[in-house]
Amino acid sequence: MVQISNPNLPFGGVGNSGMGAYHGHKSFEVFSHAKSVQYKHFILDIAQRYQPYTPFARQLLGAALFPIPRSWQRASVFVALVALVGIVLAIVYA
């Protein structure tokens, strides 16, 4: 029973003496699930790229993922053409 008092020693064995090493740090490793964690962002990364999302980031993400209807696409082309004609007329008659 002396080995139980030392938390650095694994406890247990393989076969008839037990299975695995369930004592101290070894039991922490056995019963833990490893996952990757990123602590540092790249300089050019924006905060909206990583979770957890703030309410503002959720709105931005929703706007970015919202599909633009075809009628809006046609209207934006029409508005761009009207603006271009207006700019050309302003330059010609100025």
N, CA, C and O atoms as a Tinker XYZ file with bonds, in Angstrom:
   376  protein
     1  N      0.802000   -1.202000    0.000000    73     2
     2  CA     0.000000    0.000000    0.000000    64     1     3
     3  C      0.843000    1.265000    0.000000    63     2     4     5
     4  O      0.296000    2.367000   -0.019000    81     3
     5  N      2.136000    1.131000    0.020000    73     3     6
     6  CA     3.012000    2.303000    0.034000    64     5     7
     7  C      2.906000    3.064000   -1.280000    63     6     8     9
     8  O      3.054000    4.286000   -1.293000    81     7
     9  N      2.654000    2.372000   -2.383000    73     7    10
    10  CA     2.600000    3.044000   -3.681000    64     9    11
    11  C      1.419000    4.013000   -3.790000    63    10    12    13
    12  O      1.478000    4.940000   -4.597000    81    11
    13  N      0.357000    3.833000   -3.014000    73    11    14
    14  CA    -0.788000    4.744000   -3.067000    64    13    15
    15  C     -0.430000    6.104000   -2.491000    63    14    16    17
    16  O     -0.985000    7.116000   -2.920000    81    15
    17  N      0.473000    6.150000   -1.541000    73    15    18
    18  CA     0.842000    7.431000   -0.924000    64    17    19
    19  C      1.662000    8.317000   -1.852000    63    18    20    21
    20  O      1.759000    9.520000   -1.612000    81    19
    21  N      2.250000    7.763000   -2.897000    73    19    22
    22  CA     3.034000    8.555000   -3.844000    64    21    23
    23  C      2.185000    8.811000   -5.089000    63    22    24    25
    24  O      1.932000    7.877000   -5.850000    81    23
    25  N      1.729000   10.074000   -5.325000    73    23    26
    26  CA     0.856000   10.343000   -6.470000    64    25    27
    27  C      1.569000   10.285000   -7.818000    63    26    28    29
    28  O      0.915000   10.315000   -8.861000    81    27
    29  N      2.905000   10.203000   -7.813000    73    27    30
    30  CA     3.646000   10.154000   -9.074000    64    29    31
    31  C      3.748000    8.749000   -9.643000    63    30    32    33
    32  O      4.136000    8.582000  -10.799000    81    31
    33  N      3.411000    7.741000   -8.860000    73    31    34
    34  CA     3.496000    6.365000   -9.325000    64    33    35
    35  C      2.173000    5.927000   -9.936000    63    34    36    37
    36  O      1.106000    6.217000   -9.394000    81    35
    37  N      2.245000    5.226000  -11.070000    73    35    38
    38  CA     1.004000    4.677000  -11.621000    64    37    39
    39  C      0.523000    3.522000  -10.748000    63    38    40    41
    40  O      1.331000    2.842000  -10.116000    81    39
    41  N     -0.767000    3.303000  -10.710000    73    39    42
    42  CA    -1.347000    2.263000   -9.871000    64    41    43
    43  C     -2.111000    1.304000  -10.757000    63    42    44    45
    44  O     -2.912000    1.729000  -11.591000    81    43
    45  N     -1.879000    0.046000  -10.590000    73    43    46
    46  CA    -2.561000   -0.949000  -11.391000    64    45    47
    47  C     -1.571000   -1.618000  -12.314000    63    46    48    49
    48  O     -0.366000   -1.389000  -12.221000    81    47
    49  N     -2.069000   -2.423000  -13.180000    73    47    50
    50  CA    -1.195000   -3.133000  -14.093000    64    49    51
    51  C     -2.006000   -3.756000  -15.197000    63    50    52    53
    52  O     -3.138000   -3.349000  -15.462000    81    51
    53  N     -1.426000   -4.740000  -15.838000    73    51    54
    54  CA    -2.100000   -5.415000  -16.936000    64    53    55
    55  C     -2.289000   -6.876000  -16.533000    63    54    56    57
    56  O     -1.420000   -7.472000  -15.896000    81    55
    57  N     -3.402000   -7.429000  -16.899000    73    55    58
    58  CA    -3.658000   -8.834000  -16.592000    64    57    59
    59  C     -4.361000   -8.996000  -15.262000    63    58    60    61
    60  O     -5.304000   -8.265000  -14.958000    81    59
    61  N     -3.890000   -9.983000  -14.440000    73    59    62
    62  CA    -4.551000  -10.297000  -13.174000    64    61    63
    63  C     -4.441000   -9.176000  -12.156000    63    62    64    65
    64  O     -5.286000   -9.070000  -11.268000    81    63
    65  N     -3.407000   -8.327000  -12.266000    73    63    66
    66  CA    -3.225000   -7.284000  -11.258000    64    65    67
    67  C     -4.080000   -6.052000  -11.528000    63    66    68    69
    68  O     -4.048000   -5.115000  -10.731000    81    67
    69  N     -4.818000   -6.017000  -12.583000    73    67    70
    70  CA    -5.662000   -4.868000  -12.895000    64    69    71
    71  C     -5.427000   -4.412000  -14.327000    63    70    72    73
    72  O     -4.602000   -4.988000  -15.036000    81    71
    73  N     -6.133000   -3.401000  -14.744000    73    71    74
    74  CA    -5.964000   -2.913000  -16.108000    64    73    75
    75  C     -5.721000   -1.426000  -16.084000    63    74    76    77
    76  O     -6.546000   -0.680000  -15.556000    81    75
    77  N     -4.638000   -0.980000  -16.628000    73    75    78
    78  CA    -4.362000    0.444000  -16.720000    64    77    79
    79  C     -3.628000    0.969000  -15.508000    63    78    80    81
    80  O     -3.277000    0.220000  -14.597000    81    79
    81  N     -3.405000    2.254000  -15.512000    73    79    82
    82  CA    -2.693000    2.914000  -14.418000    64    81    83
    83  C     -3.579000    4.035000  -13.915000    63    82    84    85
    84  O     -3.589000    5.123000  -14.491000    81    83
    85  N     -4.331000    3.784000  -12.838000    73    83    86
    86  CA    -5.340000    4.728000  -12.366000    64    85    87
    87  C     -4.953000    5.348000  -11.034000    63    86    88    89
    88  O     -5.628000    5.131000  -10.028000    81    87
    89  N     -3.884000    6.109000  -11.019000    73    87    90
    90  CA    -3.480000    6.762000   -9.775000    64    89    91
    91  C     -2.662000    8.002000  -10.128000    63    90    92    93
    92  O     -1.759000    7.924000  -10.961000    81    91
    93  N     -2.959000    9.127000   -9.517000    73    91    94
    94  CA    -2.183000   10.354000   -9.730000    64    93    95
    95  C     -2.382000   10.933000  -11.120000    63    94    96    97
    96  O     -3.498000   10.977000  -11.636000    81    95
    97  N     -1.295000   11.370000  -11.709000    73    95    98
    98  CA    -1.353000   12.031000  -13.016000    64    97    99
    99  C     -1.774000   11.055000  -14.118000    63    98   100   101
   100  O     -2.402000   11.454000  -15.099000    81    99
   101  N     -1.429000    9.777000  -13.953000    73    99   102
   102  CA    -1.810000    8.780000  -14.959000    64   101   103
   103  C     -3.330000    8.669000  -15.082000    63   102   104   105
   104  O     -3.853000    8.555000  -16.191000    81   103
   105  N     -4.042000    8.702000  -13.954000    73   103   106
   106  CA    -5.501000    8.626000  -14.031000    64   105   107
   107  C     -6.069000    9.881000  -14.678000    63   106   108   109
   108  O     -7.074000    9.812000  -15.387000    81   107
   109  N     -5.438000   11.027000  -14.442000    73   107   110
   110  CA    -5.873000   12.261000  -15.105000    64   109   111
   111  C     -5.733000   12.125000  -16.614000    63   110   112   113
   112  O     -6.624000   12.534000  -17.358000    81   111
   113  N     -4.620000   11.553000  -17.075000    73   111   114
   114  CA    -4.412000   11.355000  -18.511000    64   113   115
   115  C     -5.393000   10.342000  -19.086000    63   114   116   117
   116  O     -5.895000   10.524000  -20.195000    81   115
   117  N     -5.668000    9.282000  -18.343000    73   115   118
   118  CA    -6.552000    8.226000  -18.837000    64   117   119
   119  C     -7.981000    8.724000  -18.977000    63   118   120   121
   120  O     -8.648000    8.418000  -19.966000    81   119
   121  N     -8.461000    9.489000  -18.001000    73   119   122
   122  CA    -9.854000    9.907000  -17.998000    64   121   123
   123  C    -10.077000   11.296000  -18.592000    63   122   124   125
   124  O    -11.172000   11.845000  -18.470000    81   123
   125  N     -9.076000   11.864000  -19.223000    73   123   126
   126  CA    -9.212000   13.184000  -19.847000    64   125   127
   127  C     -9.302000   13.032000  -21.354000    63   126   128   129
   128  O     -8.750000   12.102000  -21.942000    81   127
   129  N    -10.001000   13.957000  -21.953000    73   127   130
   130  CA   -10.117000   13.992000  -23.406000    64   129   131
   131  C     -9.306000   15.178000  -23.918000    63   130   132   133
   132  O     -9.608000   16.328000  -23.600000    81   131
   133  N     -8.288000   14.895000  -24.703000    73   131   134
   134  CA    -7.426000   15.963000  -25.215000    64   133   135
   135  C     -8.128000   16.702000  -26.345000    63   134   136   137
   136  O     -8.820000   16.098000  -27.164000    81   135
   137  N     -7.943000   18.003000  -26.379000    73   135   138
   138  CA    -8.485000   18.803000  -27.473000    64   137   139
   139  C     -7.496000   19.911000  -27.802000    63   138   140   141
   140  O     -6.685000   20.304000  -26.964000    81   139
   141  N     -7.571000   20.400000  -29.009000    73   139   142
   142  CA    -6.661000   21.469000  -29.412000    64   141   143
   143  C     -7.274000   22.820000  -29.067000    63   142   144   145
   144  O     -8.478000   23.025000  -29.214000    81   143
   145  N     -6.432000   23.731000  -28.607000    73   143   146
   146  CA    -6.860000   25.067000  -28.215000    64   145   147
   147  C     -5.902000   26.066000  -28.839000    63   146   148   149
   148  O     -4.684000   25.903000  -28.764000    81   147
   149  N     -6.456000   27.097000  -29.452000    73   147   150
   150  CA    -5.630000   28.136000  -30.051000    64   149   151
   151  C     -5.652000   29.356000  -29.139000    63   150   152   153
   152  O     -6.712000   29.923000  -28.874000    81   151
   153  N     -4.489000   29.752000  -28.666000    73   151   154
   154  CA    -4.386000   30.881000  -27.756000    64   153   155
   155  C     -4.061000   32.184000  -28.472000    63   154   156   157
   156  O     -4.390000   33.259000  -27.971000    81   155
   157  N     -3.428000   32.109000  -29.620000    73   155   158
   158  CA    -2.936000   33.302000  -30.287000    64   157   159
   159  C     -3.563000   33.405000  -31.673000    63   158   160   161
   160  O     -3.642000   32.418000  -32.404000    81   159
   161  N     -4.005000   34.604000  -32.025000    73   159   162
   162  CA    -4.574000   34.838000  -33.342000    64   161   163
   163  C     -3.511000   35.419000  -34.260000    63   162   164   165
   164  O     -2.540000   36.024000  -33.805000    81   163
   165  N     -3.706000   35.230000  -35.536000    73   163   166
   166  CA    -2.855000   35.865000  -36.531000    64   165   167
   167  C     -3.188000   37.351000  -36.565000    63   166   168   169
   168  O     -4.324000   37.725000  -36.277000    81   167
   169  N     -2.248000   38.191000  -36.902000    73   167   170
   170  CA    -2.428000   39.645000  -36.857000    64   169   171
   171  C     -3.604000   40.093000  -37.730000    63   170   172   173
   172  O     -4.364000   40.978000  -37.338000    81   171
   173  N     -3.753000   39.494000  -38.892000    73   171   174
   174  CA    -4.788000   39.937000  -39.829000    64   173   175
   175  C     -6.137000   39.258000  -39.610000    63   174   176   177
   176  O     -7.096000   39.566000  -40.318000    81   175
   177  N     -6.235000   38.339000  -38.646000    73   175   178
   178  CA    -7.513000   37.685000  -38.365000    64   177   179
   179  C     -8.470000   38.656000  -37.692000    63   178   180   181
   180  O     -8.061000   39.522000  -36.919000    81   179
   181  N     -9.752000   38.495000  -37.998000    73   179   182
   182  CA   -10.764000   39.307000  -37.337000    64   181   183
   183  C    -11.380000   38.483000  -36.212000    63   182   184   185
   184  O    -11.384000   37.254000  -36.265000    81   183
   185  N    -11.891000   39.153000  -35.215000    73   183   186
   186  CA   -12.433000   38.461000  -34.038000    64   185   187
   187  C    -13.681000   37.656000  -34.378000    63   186   188   189
   188  O    -13.990000   36.690000  -33.680000    81   187
   189  N    -14.406000   38.027000  -35.432000    73   187   190
   190  CA   -15.641000   37.331000  -35.789000    64   189   191
   191  C    -15.369000   35.937000  -36.352000    63   190   192   193
   192  O    -16.303000   35.159000  -36.548000    81   191
   193  N    -14.110000   35.614000  -36.611000    73   191   194
   194  CA   -13.789000   34.314000  -37.181000    64   193   195
   195  C    -13.859000   33.197000  -36.142000    63   194   196   197
   196  O    -14.124000   32.046000  -36.492000    81   195
   197  N    -13.630000   33.514000  -34.891000    73   195   198
   198  CA   -13.519000   32.500000  -33.857000    64   197   199
   199  C    -14.674000   32.569000  -32.867000    63   198   200   201
   200  O    -15.180000   33.649000  -32.561000    81   199
   201  N    -15.086000   31.407000  -32.371000    73   199   202
   202  CA   -16.113000   31.354000  -31.346000    64   201   203
   203  C    -15.486000   31.675000  -30.008000    63   202   204   205
   204  O    -14.267000   31.545000  -29.898000    81   203
   205  N    -16.198000   32.075000  -28.999000    73   203   206
   206  CA   -17.635000   32.303000  -28.955000    64   205   207
   207  C    -18.005000   33.609000  -29.639000    63   206   208   209
   208  O    -17.280000   34.601000  -29.556000    81   207
   209  N    -19.139000   33.592000  -30.312000    73   207   210
   210  CA   -19.581000   34.765000  -31.055000    64   209   211
   211  C    -20.352000   35.716000  -30.148000    63   210   212   213
   212  O    -21.190000   35.293000  -29.353000    81   211
   213  N    -20.060000   36.993000  -30.279000    73   211   214
   214  CA   -20.836000   38.028000  -29.599000    64   213   215
   215  C    -22.116000   38.255000  -30.399000    63   214   216   217
   216  O    -22.198000   37.804000  -31.542000    81   215
   217  N    -23.110000   38.933000  -29.845000    73   215   218
   218  CA   -24.323000   39.212000  -30.625000    64   217   219
   219  C    -24.023000   39.973000  -31.920000    63   218   220   221
   220  O    -24.647000   39.709000  -32.948000    81   219
   221  N    -23.074000   40.913000  -31.879000    73   219   222
   222  CA   -22.706000   41.649000  -33.090000    64   221   223
   223  C    -22.068000   40.722000  -34.122000    63   222   224   225
   224  O    -22.354000   40.828000  -35.314000    81   223
   225  N    -21.205000   39.814000  -33.667000    73   223   226
   226  CA   -20.562000   38.872000  -34.582000    64   225   227
   227  C    -21.593000   37.930000  -35.202000    63   226   228   229
   228  O    -21.473000   37.562000  -36.370000    81   227
   229  N    -22.609000   37.538000  -34.420000    73   227   230
   230  CA   -23.672000   36.691000  -34.973000    64   229   231
   231  C    -24.452000   37.419000  -36.068000    63   230   232   233
   232  O    -24.827000   36.821000  -37.077000    81   231
   233  N    -24.693000   38.717000  -35.859000    73   231   234
   234  CA   -25.394000   39.493000  -36.888000    64   233   235
   235  C    -24.551000   39.580000  -38.154000    63   234   236   237
   236  O    -25.071000   39.423000  -39.259000    81   235
   237  N    -23.247000   39.831000  -37.999000    73   235   238
   238  CA   -22.372000   39.893000  -39.168000    64   237   239
   239  C    -22.337000   38.558000  -39.897000    63   238   240   241
   240  O    -22.407000   38.513000  -41.125000    81   239
   241  N    -22.228000   37.479000  -39.146000    73   239   242
   242  CA   -22.186000   36.162000  -39.751000    64   241   243
   243  C    -23.497000   35.844000  -40.459000    63   242   244   245
   244  O    -23.495000   35.282000  -41.555000    81   243
   245  N    -24.612000   36.202000  -39.838000    73   243   246
   246  CA   -25.911000   35.985000  -40.475000    64   245   247
   247  C    -26.064000   36.786000  -41.754000    63   246   248   249
   248  O    -26.618000   36.293000  -42.737000    81   247
   249  N    -25.568000   38.035000  -41.748000    73   247   250
   250  CA   -25.643000   38.863000  -42.955000    64   249   251
   251  C    -24.739000   38.315000  -44.049000    63   250   252   253
   252  O    -25.085000   38.376000  -45.229000    81   251
   253  N    -23.586000   37.781000  -43.668000    73   251   254
   254  CA   -22.656000   37.244000  -44.664000    64   253   255
   255  C    -23.182000   35.951000  -45.277000    63   254   256   257
   256  O    -22.932000   35.677000  -46.451000    81   255
   257  N    -23.907000   35.156000  -44.496000    73   255   258
   258  CA   -24.405000   33.876000  -44.991000    64   257   259
   259  C    -25.795000   33.963000  -45.605000    63   258   260   261
   260  O    -26.279000   32.992000  -46.186000    81   259
   261  N    -26.442000   35.123000  -45.482000    73   259   262
   262  CA   -27.783000   35.300000  -46.029000    64   261   263
   263  C    -27.702000   35.398000  -47.549000    63   262   264   265
   264  O    -27.003000   36.273000  -48.060000    81   263
   265  N    -28.391000   34.534000  -48.286000    73   263   266
   266  CA   -28.321000   34.606000  -49.747000    64   265   267
   267  C    -29.055000   35.841000  -50.276000    63   266   268   269
   268  O    -30.141000   36.180000  -49.808000    81   267
   269  N    -28.451000   36.495000  -51.245000    73   267   270
   270  CA   -29.058000   37.684000  -51.849000    64   269   271
   271  C    -30.057000   37.227000  -52.909000    63   270   272   273
   272  O    -29.682000   36.491000  -53.822000    81   271
   273  N    -31.322000   37.647000  -52.810000    73   271   274
   274  CA   -32.314000   37.253000  -53.814000    64   273   275
   275  C    -31.958000   37.807000  -55.199000    63   274   276   277
   276  O    -31.296000   38.837000  -55.322000    81   275
   277  N    -32.414000   37.098000  -56.232000    73   275   278
   278  CA   -32.119000   37.503000  -57.603000    64   277   279
   279  C    -32.684000   38.884000  -57.934000    63   278   280   281
   280  O    -32.070000   39.643000  -58.684000    81   279
   281  N    -33.833000   39.207000  -57.386000    73   279   282
   282  CA   -34.422000   40.520000  -57.664000    64   281   283
   283  C    -33.529000   41.634000  -57.120000    63   282   284   285
   284  O    -33.418000   42.693000  -57.739000    81   283
   285  N    -32.892000   41.409000  -55.969000    73   283   286
   286  CA   -31.970000   42.410000  -55.417000    64   285   287
   287  C    -30.731000   42.529000  -56.297000    63   286   288   289
   288  O    -30.196000   43.623000  -56.479000    81   287
   289  N    -30.274000   41.390000  -56.848000    73   287   290
   290  CA   -29.105000   41.428000  -57.725000    64   289   291
   291  C    -29.408000   42.249000  -58.977000    63   290   292   293
   292  O    -28.593000   43.070000  -59.398000    81   291
   293  N    -30.574000   42.027000  -59.566000    73   291   294
   294  CA   -30.945000   42.788000  -60.766000    64   293   295
   295  C    -31.109000   44.262000  -60.438000    63   294   296   297
   296  O    -30.694000   45.125000  -61.211000    81   295
   297  N    -31.713000   44.550000  -59.293000    73   295   298
   298  CA   -31.897000   45.944000  -58.895000    64   297   299
   299  C    -30.555000   46.622000  -58.651000    63   298   300   301
   300  O    -30.387000   47.791000  -58.999000    81   299
   301  N    -29.600000   45.913000  -58.062000    73   299   302
   302  CA   -28.292000   46.522000  -57.812000    64   301   303
   303  C    -27.554000   46.795000  -59.115000    63   302   304   305
   304  O    -26.838000   47.792000  -59.214000    81   303
   305  N    -27.710000   45.930000  -60.120000    73   303   306
   306  CA   -27.103000   46.188000  -61.433000    64   305   307
   307  C    -27.745000   47.414000  -62.065000    63   306   308   309
   308  O    -27.049000   48.246000  -62.647000    81   307
   309  N    -29.064000   47.536000  -61.956000    73   307   310
   310  CA   -29.765000   48.696000  -62.510000    64   309   311
   311  C    -29.313000   49.979000  -61.820000    63   310   312   313
   312  O    -29.056000   50.982000  -62.487000    81   311
   313  N    -29.213000   49.959000  -60.500000    73   311   314
   314  CA   -28.776000   51.144000  -59.751000    64   313   315
   315  C    -27.348000   51.506000  -60.124000    63   314   316   317
   316  O    -27.032000   52.689000  -60.255000    81   315
   317  N    -26.479000   50.521000  -60.298000    73   315   318
   318  CA   -25.095000   50.795000  -60.688000    64   317   319
   319  C    -25.035000   51.426000  -62.073000    63   318   320   321
   320  O    -24.252000   52.351000  -62.293000    81   319
   321  N    -25.849000   50.943000  -63.012000    73   319   322
   322  CA   -25.868000   51.529000  -64.357000    64   321   323
   323  C    -26.389000   52.959000  -64.336000    63   322   324   325
   324  O    -25.832000   53.825000  -65.011000    81   323
   325  N    -27.440000   53.223000  -63.578000    73   323   326
   326  CA   -27.978000   54.582000  -63.464000    64   325   327
   327  C    -26.941000   55.508000  -62.842000    63   326   328   329
   328  O    -26.787000   56.647000  -63.283000    81   327
   329  N    -26.229000   55.034000  -61.825000    73   327   330
   330  CA   -25.190000   55.853000  -61.199000    64   329   331
   331  C    -24.063000   56.134000  -62.178000    63   330   332   333
   332  O    -23.545000   57.250000  -62.216000    81   331
   333  N    -23.676000   55.143000  -62.971000    73   331   334
   334  CA   -22.613000   55.335000  -63.960000    64   333   335
   335  C    -23.032000   56.340000  -65.024000    63   334   336   337
   336  O    -22.240000   57.201000  -65.410000    81   335
   337  N    -24.267000   56.239000  -65.500000    73   335   338
   338  CA   -24.771000   57.209000  -66.483000    64   337   339
   339  C    -24.809000   58.602000  -65.865000    63   338   340   341
   340  O    -24.467000   59.580000  -66.530000    81   339
   341  N    -25.216000   58.705000  -64.612000    73   339   342
   342  CA   -25.241000   60.000000  -63.931000    64   341   343
   343  C    -23.850000   60.604000  -63.805000    63   342   344   345
   344  O    -23.681000   61.809000  -63.991000    81   343
   345  N    -22.862000   59.790000  -63.494000    73   343   346
   346  CA   -21.486000   60.290000  -63.387000    64   345   347
   347  C    -20.978000   60.757000  -64.739000    63   346   348   349
   348  O    -20.351000   61.812000  -64.841000    81   347
   349  N    -21.247000   59.971000  -65.782000    73   347   350
   350  CA   -20.803000   60.359000  -67.134000    64   349   351
   351  C    -21.474000   61.658000  -67.559000    63   350   352   353
   352  O    -20.807000   62.539000  -68.101000    81   351
   353  N    -22.775000   61.798000  -67.327000    73   351   354
   354  CA   -23.473000   63.034000  -67.689000    64   353   355
   355  C    -22.954000   64.226000  -66.888000    63   354   356   357
   356  O    -22.854000   65.332000  -67.419000    81   355
   357  N    -22.627000   64.011000  -65.626000    73   355   358
   358  CA   -22.090000   65.101000  -64.811000    64   357   359
   359  C    -20.730000   65.544000  -65.328000    63   358   360   361
   360  O    -20.419000   66.735000  -65.315000    81   359
   361  N    -19.919000   64.597000  -65.781000    73   359   362
   362  CA   -18.598000   64.958000  -66.322000    64   361   363
   363  C    -18.741000   65.667000  -67.659000    63   362   364   365
   364  O    -18.051000   66.654000  -67.912000    81   363
   365  N    -19.633000   65.173000  -68.523000    73   363   366
   366  CA   -19.797000   65.761000  -69.864000    64   365   367
   367  C    -20.364000   67.176000  -69.776000    63   366   368   369
   368  O    -19.885000   68.062000  -70.483000    81   367
   369  N    -21.357000   67.414000  -68.938000    73   367   370
   370  CA   -22.019000   68.717000  -68.884000    64   369   371
   371  C    -21.437000   69.642000  -67.815000    63   370   372   373
   372  O    -21.999000   70.708000  -67.565000    81   371
   373  N    -20.360000   69.274000  -67.195000    73   371   374
   374  CA   -19.757000   70.142000  -66.176000    64   373   375
   375  C    -18.820000   71.161000  -66.777000    63   374   376
   376  O    -18.234000   71.964000  -66.051000    81   375
